[in-house]
Amino acid sequence: MLVAIGRAPTTDSLNLAAAGVVTYDHGFIVVNDRLETNIPGIWALGDINGGLQYTHVSLDDYRIIKANLIDGGNRSTCDRLIPSCLFIDPELAHVGLTETEAQQQGYAIRVAKLDASAIPRAKTLGQTDGLMKAIVDTKTGRILGCSLLCHEAGEVISTVQMVMQAQMPYTVLRDGVLTHPTMTEGLNMLFSKL
């Protein structure tokens, strides 16, 4: 049995109060959307700022700070679309909104579902367990969210994420010529169900 109850920051040894850096009650450092603390010239990135605790988020935190400090950019955390993946068998990956979240936000949606067993690559690998699900805005045709419980879900979700970030319609994945046989090819089939 695995019990995952979260992480606790170890900021107590940093003596942040001496510098005047504000923390939340649990010790995470308070930052704005540019990852700046309340003290000019001090930033907090990665797990310590209390955001999503993924390695890929920490890497993007670094890119935001580098862009702003060194490259003269103006990046923030506001515009990033963060995927997640639980590396179980089969993998469980997600990006964007869930069906419930989309409805709560007032979107008119269409939902596509596909059993993983319909994907040719899943059949050839004998990895047919799972399901693909996508949420699409009926007005714009843009993908609002996608959840994948299937073989290689962590890889496939990145393709969906890129289409979402580019604000392209779902038809890009429905009609795209995707390599056969791959799990990503299942996106053709998933989005043809809309």
Buried (B, 14 or more C-beta within 10 A) or exposed (E): EEEEEEEEBEBEEBEBEEEEBEBEEEBBBBBEEBBBBBEEEBBBBBBBBBBEEBEEBBEBBEBBBEBBEEEEEEBBBEEBEBBBBEEEEBBBBBBBBBBEEBEEEEBEBBEBEBBBEBBBBBEEEEBBBBBBBBBBBEEEBBBBBBBBBBBBBBBBBBBBBBBBEEEBBBBBBBEBEBEEBBBBBBBBBBBBBB
